[in-house]
Amino acid sequence: MGSMKEKPLLLTVREVSSLLRVQRPKVYELIRDGAIDGFKVGADWRIRRDSVETLIGPIPEKFFARVWREEEEMEQEESFA
């Protein structure tokens, strides 16, 4: 059964780091070297999902299921605050 959510267009440095199994400085290096497309939003970086998929192939749906689960948990914690 498919997910109702679509894969995000943008990923965080933390997500890309987890996906590639590298430390965050390596993700910044990949952006700097042009291996993946990233840009700053304020103090944070966002990386285009399609540039990561060009590097490694399609990102498994189960990766995003974990990301969505973490987001839902954060939203629930914020609603209790």
C-alpha positions as a Python dict, from the first residue, in 0.01 Angstrom:
ca = {
    (1, 'M'): (0, 0, 0),
    (2, 'G'): (144, 340, -102),
    (3, 'S'): (195, 641, 119),
    (4, 'M'): (-47, 933, 100),
    (5, 'K'): (244, 1173, 133),
    (6, 'E'): (474, 1267, -151),
    (7, 'K'): (848, 1260, -123),
    (8, 'P'): (980, 1603, -23),
    (9, 'L'): (1154, 1810, -289),
    (10, 'L'): (1412, 1930, -37),
    (11, 'L'): (1613, 1745, 225),
    (12, 'T'): (1798, 1871, 531),
    (13, 'V'): (2170, 1821, 586),
    (14, 'R'): (2081, 1580, 867),
    (15, 'E'): (1861, 1372, 637),
    (16, 'V'): (2124, 1358, 362),
    (17, 'S'): (2391, 1272, 619),
    (18, 'S'): (2179, 984, 746),
    (19, 'L'): (2093, 867, 397),
    (20, 'L'): (2453, 868, 274),
    (21, 'R'): (2590, 744, 608),
    (22, 'V'): (2842, 1027, 627),
    (23, 'Q'): (2909, 1303, 877),
    (24, 'R'): (2748, 1643, 818),
    (25, 'P'): (3076, 1812, 714),
    (26, 'K'): (3094, 1567, 421),
    (27, 'V'): (2747, 1680, 308),
    (28, 'Y'): (2867, 2043, 307),
    (29, 'E'): (3172, 1931, 108),
    (30, 'L'): (2949, 1759, -148),
    (31, 'I'): (2748, 2081, -185),
    (32, 'R'): (3065, 2291, -218),
    (33, 'D'): (3208, 2053, -478),
    (34, 'G'): (2883, 2057, -680),
    (35, 'A'): (2813, 1686, -633),
    (36, 'I'): (2471, 1772, -489),
    (37, 'D'): (2263, 2090, -521),
    (38, 'G'): (2211, 2279, -198),
    (39, 'F'): (2123, 2630, -92),
    (40, 'K'): (2085, 2824, 230),
    (41, 'V'): (1752, 2923, 380),
    (42, 'G'): (1853, 3163, 656),
    (43, 'A'): (2110, 2971, 860),
    (44, 'D'): (1995, 2629, 736),
    (45, 'W'): (2084, 2435, 422),
    (46, 'R'): (1840, 2253, 198),
    (47, 'I'): (1944, 1994, -59),
    (48, 'R'): (1744, 1906, -369),
    (49, 'R'): (1623, 1547, -345),
    (50, 'D'): (1668, 1491, -718),
    (51, 'S'): (2038, 1583, -696),
    (52, 'V'): (2088, 1323, -423),
    (53, 'E'): (1896, 1067, -630),
    (54, 'T'): (2119, 1147, -928),
    (55, 'L'): (2416, 1059, -708),
    (56, 'I'): (2282, 740, -547),
    (57, 'G'): (1963, 642, -729),
    (58, 'P'): (1604, 648, -601),
    (59, 'I'): (1565, 705, -229),
    (60, 'P'): (1365, 421, -72),
    (61, 'E'): (1012, 506, 45),
    (62, 'K'): (1095, 360, 388),
    (63, 'F'): (1353, 636, 441),
    (64, 'F'): (1081, 898, 405),
    (65, 'A'): (840, 699, 624),
    (66, 'R'): (1090, 740, 908),
    (67, 'V'): (1127, 1113, 835),
    (68, 'W'): (747, 1157, 835),
    (69, 'R'): (717, 964, 1161),
    (70, 'E'): (977, 1191, 1325),
    (71, 'E'): (794, 1501, 1198),
    (72, 'E'): (464, 1375, 1340),
    (73, 'E'): (628, 1308, 1676),
    (74, 'M'): (772, 1660, 1681),
    (75, 'E'): (429, 1808, 1596),
    (76, 'Q'): (270, 1610, 1880),
    (77, 'E'): (536, 1730, 2126),
    (78, 'E'): (478, 2090, 2016),
    (79, 'S'): (102, 2055, 2067),
    (80, 'F'): (163, 1952, 2430),
    (81, 'A'): (392, 2250, 2498),
}
